[in-house]
């Protein structure tokens, strides 16, 4: 009886091993499929419209990486090109921004991509090209989110080109979008000062100082005009 019992126990033990041992393998398989599902989910790209929303809340690096993935999957998603280009500008990667914006613009001449090219070109010192592209954006989106900035950049570009009256007009337009920016008021004062419109320059400097009494460029600009008027 003891031998029979031992034999039965041995058989039962073997059967239990056969049942129990595969369980970790099954669990591993479940984990494998779960991991692959996660990879697939991660691999699915984010649409360009959603990327624009991320861009709006300042997630520039996240937008950059996701936009590149999106373009690889959907090469005609213009919003992805726009998001990528503007995020690269925000990250001060201007050469890359210009390159990607031009790639998107070659697919579709979207004025937002023109703005990205213009803004990147401004920082790269490509003055004439920057003006042309920024003006294209302004003409198409006069109330666009980057219209004020685009006018301001046009003003700076006109200063570079010594077209001070043009710069005055551009800064004036920019300030309609952002009248509380002391830097923009000061730059308008500088443009007017160089155009020899001293009273108008003084007015711009004083407006800047009303917004920020300690803004050094505006303080110095006002003093120059006052000294000129008194002398």
Beta strands, then each sheet from edge to edge (+ up, - down):
end
